[in-house]
């Protein structure tokens, strides 16, 4: 086990992060799990085995992440893969949004990924490792009522592409993972908002479908193991690359009828944008 490769996964307490960690552990990696929920992280570490350990840290805290990176290297001796998965989401009209909630989504999803990369890049340079950034369909197709999430995921996509060009000369690879709506606590939490759930139900196939977690993660992990620059969680997502110039006009043309009366429905149902799912709740308690 002393010669085993080491993977760091942020946002590993549940859902996508948990299953990515478990799949990598199954491939022989030792796991360092990072997040805000110590008990859940410890549960996942135990399931991973191979001496997996966990650290409580806010990915937006530079000092905390630098300290975690140092402790991971001290514990395991190396870092070969970093999966920047930590993320939260909110929905609703920009005009009516709570600034603190809106801004927090961008801080965690975008700034948290930058902070994670900055902290672990020295170790990745030594190992000629691989940094994997979890993005989203939202990076490819910006949607109304998801402005904070879409902006953050478009941001991490651009960040990862920039980082790849910077660190290629050191032998470090950088990949971006794209996935559509996948069966996680975050997506289920979003669907609990009646107005947002109804809006998603109007999205055309295949963009409105919720996809099972396991095959999505299997696709992502296969790309991680191959150090791919782009990895897609669903088969149809690569085709969107060729439609990107057309997507904003298509979305805008459809939004008028889809959003008829939405603001009133949303205000009646909740009237406040909140962080969705169990991960959002954990972030609010940080």
PyMOL commands that set and color helices and strands:
alter all, ss='L'
color gray80, all
select helices_A, chain A and resi 15-26+38-48+62-76+99-127+137-140+147-170+185-191+194-201+213-225+237-242+244-258+262-269+277-284
alter helices_A, ss='H'
color red, helices_A
select strands_A, chain A and resi 6-10+30-35+53-56+81-84+130-134+173-178+230-232
alter strands_A, ss='S'
color yellow, strands_A
deselect
rebuild
show_as cartoon
